């Protein structure tokens, strides 16, 4: 496989894993968890889910810019040579990364502490903040995918 192929595969897989994971968590797991578990159990579940999902997000948010810029500069000839869709994808991608960094270092950190100390109202408050940020990032991620898939044909 060529280096270009490796870069595009890593880029697409990273986007699919991150956005797909958010879709699953937000649209599938969350409603079921609300239905089936009382708050303490549900909050422990989410702390565990995030603990397993977030290392993958770190890999994705590292590979996405690395592979993306590699493709832009090595395959497409630089930022001046790419279409508007690449610039939109880049801008929205950085916004998503910044939102994730805030989520990880603020509400997620507070959620973990609240679950450990069994402060359930505080844990619920932090989980709600995480839910909102994930919802925004999910919408942005779907938009990025739409721009990436159709942008060069616009």
C-alpha positions, 0 to 999 in steps of 0.5 A, a space after each residue: 500500500 502506498 503512503 497516500 493510501 495509508 494516510 487516507 485509510 487512517 484518516 477515514 478510520 479515525 473519523 468513522 471511529 470517533 463520529 460513530 462512537 459518538 453516535 452510538 453513545 448519544 443515540 443508542 446507549 444513552 436512551 437505553 441506560 436512562 430506561 434501565 438504570 437508576 442514576 448511581 448505576 447509570 453514572 458508573 456505567 458512563 464513567 466506565 464507557 468514557 474510560 474505554 472510549 476516550 483513549 480511542 478518541 485520543 488516537 483519532 484526534 492525533 491521527 486526523 490532523 497528522 494524516 490530513 495535513 500529510 495528504 494536503 501537503 504531500 499529495 495535494 500540493 498545499 493549502 492553496 491547492 485544495 478546495 474550500 471543502 478541505 478548509 471547512 473540514 479542517 476548521 470544523 475538525 479543529 473545533 471538534 478537537 477543542 470541544 473534546 479537549 474541554 470535555 475531557 479536562 473539565 466535565 469528564 474529570 469532574 464526573 470521574 471525581 463525583 462518581 468516585 466520591 458518590 456525589 450523584 447530583 454533581 455526577 449527573 450535572 457533569 454527565 449532562 454537560 458531556 451529553 451536550 458537548 457530545 451532541 454538538 460534536 456529533 452534529 459537527 462530525 456529521 457535517 464534516 463527513 458530508 462536506 468531505 464526501 460531497 465537497 469536491 463535487 460541489 
